Amino acid sequence: MKSSEAYLPGPAIRADYTPQGIVEEHLHPCSVKGPSRRRLIAYLPADYYEGSQRYPVLYLLHGARGYETTWIRKGRVYQTCDSLWREGKAVPCIVIMPNVNSYNDDYDYDGGRFKDAFESIFEVNGIVESAFMKDVVQFVDSLYRTVPDAAHRAVAGLSIGGYQSILFAANYPQEFGYVGAMSPYTWALGHPSATRHQFYGGLESKMKKQFETAPPKVFYLYAGKWDMMRPSTLKLHHRMSLNGYPHGYARYPGSHNWKPGWTDELKDFMQRIFKEN
């Protein structure tokens, strides 16, 4: 079972598609309890190394049972980027896909041990999230020619990754100017702990401060017509509307799944970010 790609992160480049951009893999150091290093995948525009241009960055998060290669293996991220960039429908950017699962240590991580949905959901404790800016964002900014400000930094994700995207932007409103939450999983989240409360607690007050001091340029909520998270996503949409927080909401066909669903939602989100208007 462990040899199956379904139970491992798998390769960053698959046999069924040759990316037109540049795929790079890195092991970034970790500063909090857990594995000492984690793998992340970077996707760069094809001409990245041909000039000195700086690029905006999209941080793309997986959900439960996911890894740093989930958007590659199931979400067609390379195909989406290639077609949108080629047709001029999206601003070329650096796409970063990290692993944000909870692991106890290097032995538990084991290069990205498979975690089923139940384990993933109930191990969301805020530890990895609390170090995201230092361990992932600062690492990426030191490695690539980025524009390290909120106007050129987006975060988006599916399911738990969608909820984490909302919280990253709420906790660090000066750091993320674009937010995409696809079927954000707002239900059971880990065991009570100080780190969980610090990161996930007080969302309403955090969002109030966020939209008062540094409102996102784009904040978009997505859910499928038959999505189990559509009721809670719709509730968040209504609450944001009542508070006057500028944002968008889109209902897609399908359910808590890739297509129709998250694959199409990513395509929509990428056409909204890093643009002047």
C-alpha positions in Angstrom: 0.0 0.0 0.0 2.8 2.4 0.9 4.3 2.0 -2.6 1.1 3.3 -4.2 1.1 6.9 -5.3 -2.3 7.3 -3.6 -0.5 6.9 -0.3 2.6 9.0 -0.9 3.2 12.5 -2.1 4.6 11.2 -5.4 6.7 12.9 -8.1 6.5 16.6 -8.9 6.4 15.8 -12.6 4.0 13.1 -13.9 4.2 11.0 -17.0 0.8 12.2 -18.2 1.8 15.9 -18.7 5.0 17.8 -19.5 4.9 21.2 -17.8 5.7 24.3 -19.9 7.0 26.1 -16.8 9.9 25.2 -14.5 9.3 22.7 -11.6 11.6 22.9 -8.6 11.6 21.0 -5.4 13.1 22.1 -2.0 13.4 20.9 1.5 12.8 23.9 3.7 13.9 23.9 7.4 11.2 23.9 10.1 11.4 25.9 13.3 8.6 24.3 15.3 7.9 20.9 16.8 7.8 18.2 14.1 10.0 17.2 11.2 13.2 19.1 10.8 12.6 19.7 7.1 9.6 19.5 4.7 9.3 19.3 1.0 7.7 22.0 -1.1 7.1 22.3 -4.8 7.6 25.6 -6.8 6.2 26.2 -10.2 7.9 29.1 -12.1 7.1 30.8 -15.4 9.1 29.3 -18.3 11.2 32.4 -18.7 12.0 32.9 -15.0 15.7 32.5 -15.4 16.0 34.6 -18.6 15.6 38.0 -16.9 15.6 39.9 -13.6 11.9 40.4 -13.3 10.3 39.9 -9.9 7.1 37.9 -9.6 4.1 37.7 -7.3 3.6 34.5 -5.4 0.5 32.2 -4.9 0.7 29.8 -2.0 -1.6 26.9 -2.8 -2.6 24.6 0.1 -3.9 21.0 0.0 -6.7 19.6 2.2 -7.0 16.5 4.4 -5.3 13.4 2.9 -3.3 15.8 0.8 0.4 16.7 0.3 2.6 19.1 -1.6 1.8 17.2 -4.8 -2.0 16.9 -4.5 -2.7 19.9 -6.7 -0.3 18.4 -9.3 -1.7 14.8 -9.1 -5.4 15.7 -8.9 -5.8 19.4 -9.5 -4.2 19.9 -12.9 -2.3 23.0 -11.6 0.4 22.9 -14.3 -2.2 22.7 -17.0 -4.2 25.5 -15.5 -1.2 27.8 -15.1 0.2 27.0 -18.6 -3.1 27.7 -20.4 -3.9 30.9 -18.5 -0.4 32.3 -18.8 -0.2 31.4 -22.5 -3.6 33.0 -23.3 -2.8 36.1 -21.1 -5.7 35.5 -18.8 -3.7 35.4 -15.6 -0.6 37.2 -14.4 2.5 35.0 -14.4 3.5 34.2 -10.9 5.4 31.7 -8.7 3.1 29.0 -7.4 4.3 27.4 -4.1 2.8 24.1 -2.9 3.9 23.2 0.6 3.1 20.3 2.9 1.1 21.7 5.9 0.2 18.4 7.6 0.9 17.8 11.3 3.7 15.3 12.0 5.4 14.4 15.3 9.0 14.2 14.1 11.2 13.1 11.2 10.3 9.5 11.8 6.6 10.3 11.7 7.0 12.5 8.6 9.0 9.8 6.7 9.1 11.9 3.5 5.4 12.7 3.8 3.6 9.8 5.5 0.0 9.2 4.3 -2.6 10.7 6.7 -6.2 9.8 6.2 -8.9 12.4 6.5 -9.8 11.6 10.1 -6.2 11.8 11.3 -5.6 15.0 9.4 -8.7 16.8 10.6 -8.2 16.0 14.3 -4.5 16.9 14.2 -4.9 20.5 13.0 -3.4 22.2 16.0 -1.9 25.5 14.7 1.7 24.5 15.2 2.7 24.2 11.5 0.5 27.2 10.7 2.2 29.4 13.3 5.5 29.0 11.6 4.2 29.4 8.0 5.5 32.9 7.5 9.0 32.1 8.8 9.4 28.6 7.5 7.7 28.9 4.1 7.1 32.5 3.1 10.5 33.9 4.2 12.2 30.8 2.7 10.6 31.4 -0.7 11.3 35.2 -0.6 15.0 34.4 0.1 15.2 31.9 -2.7 13.3 33.5 -5.6 12.8 37.0 -7.1 9.5 37.7 -5.4 7.8 41.0 -4.5 7.6 40.5 -0.7 4.4 42.4 0.1 0.7 41.8 0.4 -0.1 43.3 -3.0 1.9 40.5 -4.6 1.2 37.6 -2.3 -1.9 35.3 -2.5 -3.0 32.3 -0.5 -5.6 29.8 -1.5 -6.6 26.2 -0.7 -9.2 23.6 -0.6 -11.2 22.1 2.3 -9.0 22.5 5.4 -6.5 24.4 3.2 -9.3 26.8 2.3 -10.0 27.5 6.0 -6.3 27.8 6.7 -6.1 30.4 3.8 -8.8 32.5 5.5 -6.9 32.3 8.8 -3.5 33.1 7.3 -4.9 36.2 5.9 -6.8 37.1 9.1 -3.7 36.5 11.3 -1.4 38.3 8.9 -3.5 41.0 7.2 -0.4 42.9 6.1 1.1 39.9 4.3 -1.7 38.5 2.1 -3.6 40.7 -0.4 -5.5 37.9 -2.1 -7.5 35.0 -0.5 -9.2 32.1 -2.1 -11.1 29.6 0.0 -12.5 26.6 -1.8 -15.0 24.6 0.3 -13.4 25.8 3.5 -13.6 23.1 6.1 -14.8 24.8 9.3 -15.8 21.8 11.4 -13.8 19.7 13.7 -10.3 21.1 14.0 -7.8 19.4 16.3 -7.7 19.1 20.1 -7.8 22.2 22.2 -4.4 23.7 22.6 -2.8 27.1 23.1 -1.4 27.1 19.5 -4.7 26.1 18.0 -6.5 28.9 19.9 -3.9 31.5 19.0 -4.1 30.7 15.3 -7.8 29.6 14.8 -9.5 31.5 17.6 -11.2 34.8 17.4 -11.8 34.8 13.6 -14.6 37.3 13.8 -12.5 39.9 15.6 -9.5 39.2 13.4 -11.5 39.7 10.2 -12.9 42.9 11.6 -9.4 44.3 12.1 -8.2 42.8 8.8 -10.9 44.6 6.7 -10.5 47.8 8.7 -6.7 48.1 8.4 -5.7 46.1 5.4 -8.6 44.8 3.3 -7.7 42.1 0.8 -7.7 43.2 -2.8 -9.5 39.9 -3.6 -11.3 37.6 -1.2 -13.2 34.8 -2.8 -15.3 32.0 -1.4 -16.2 28.9 -3.4 -18.4 25.9 -2.8 -20.0 23.1 -4.9 -23.8 22.8 -5.3 -23.7 19.5 -3.4 -20.7 20.3 -1.3 -20.9 19.3 2.3 -19.2 22.6 3.2 -21.6 24.8 1.2 -23.9 25.6 4.1 -21.0 26.8 6.3 -19.4 28.6 3.3 -22.7 30.3 2.5 -23.1 31.3 6.2 -19.6 32.9 6.1 -20.6 34.7 2.9 -23.7 36.1 4.5 -21.8 37.1 7.7 -19.2 38.9 5.6 -21.9 40.6 3.6 -23.7 41.8 6.7 -20.4 43.3 8.0 -19.8 45.0 4.7 -16.6 43.1 3.9 -15.9 43.2 0.1 -15.7 39.7 -1.2 -17.0 37.3 -3.8 -18.9 34.0 -3.6 -19.4 31.4 -6.3 -21.3 28.2 -6.3 -19.9 25.6 -8.7 -21.5 22.3 -9.9 -20.4 19.2 -8.2 -19.6 18.4 -4.6 -16.5 18.4 -2.3 -14.3 17.3 -5.2 -11.9 18.2 -8.0 -13.9 18.5 -11.2 -16.3 20.1 -11.4 -15.0 21.9 -8.4 -11.6 22.9 -7.1 -9.8 22.6 -10.4 -12.2 25.1 -12.0 -12.3 27.3 -8.9 -8.5 27.6 -9.1 -8.8 28.6 -12.7 -11.2 31.3 -11.8 -9.2 32.6 -8.8 -6.0 32.9 -10.8 -7.7 35.1 -13.3 -8.7 37.5 -10.4 -5.4 38.0 -8.7 -2.4 40.3 -9.1 -4.3 42.7 -11.4 -4.6 46.4 -11.0 -8.4 46.3 -11.1 
